[in-house]
Amino acid sequence: MSEIVATEDTLGGEPRIEGRRIGVLHVVDRVLDGEQSPEAVAAEFDLDLADVYRALTYYYDHPDEMREWRRRKREAAETAREAQPDPEESQRRA
């Protein structure tokens, strides 16, 4: 049985299942947003079912922290999108 940990050198400090690179939000997204059962997520990632429930519990026990992590991930995705070259601009130059 694993704990939920957060270390700067793994997933940038995002809470995750100990010993794995599977973040709490990844589990939550699969179960709550992706409509997968906890059992299916556990099987897919070779986790104990208790680890999936522990991640879900952590999510609900730390709502402010989880909102902040979602905001950070959204900003990182927007920054990455903005850094991508505009395909239409590339075609005009050619």
N, C-alpha and C positions, 0 to 999 in steps of 0.2 A: 504494500500500500504506500503510495507516494503522497507527498505534501505539495502544496502550492508554494512556489518560490519565485523570487525575482532577483536576477543578477544582471548587472550592466553588460556583461560579455555575451549574454545569450538573449536573443530577441530584443536587444536594446533595453532590457530591464522590464519588459512586459511580464506580468505574472503568467507563470506556466507550470505545467506538471513537472515535478522534480525528476531529473534524469532524462527529460525529453525536451524537444524543441516544439512542443505543442502548447500554444498559449491558451489561456482561459477563454479569450474572445474567439479563438478558432473553434473551440468546443461549443461555445454558446451559439456561434453562427450556424454551426451544423445542426444543433438540436432545436434551437428556437426559431431561427430564420430559415434554415434548410429543411426543417420538418423531418429530420432523421431521428430515429429513436436513440436513446442513450446506449442501448445494446448494440445498435448498428455502428455507432461512432466508436464504441469500445472495440468491436471486432475489426473495424477498418484500420484503426491505429494501434492494434495490439495492446490495448490498455485494460486494466482492471475496470470493471463497471463502477467500482467505488471511486476511481480516479475521475471518471466522467461526472459523477454526481458531486464530487468534491469541487471540481471546476465550476459547475453550475452554482453550487452553494457559495463559493467565493464571489462569483459575479453578483449574486443577490445581496451578499453581506457587505459589499464594497461598491455601492452604486456610483458615488462621486468619482472614485478612482477609475472605474470602468468607463464612465462618460469621458473622462479626460483621455484615456487611452484611445477611445474611438475617435475623439477629436484629433489627436496626434496622427493617427493612421489616415484619417480623411485629408488632413493637411499635407502629409507626405505624399499621398496619391495625387493630390492636386499639383504639388510642386513637380512631381515626376511627369505628369501630363504636360505641364507648361514647358518643361525642358525638352520635350519631343519636338523635332523639326516639323514644320507645317508642310504636309505633302503637296499642297497646291502651290506653295511658294517654291518648292523644289522643282516642280514641273514648269513653272514660269521661267525659271533661270535656265532650264535646259534648252 
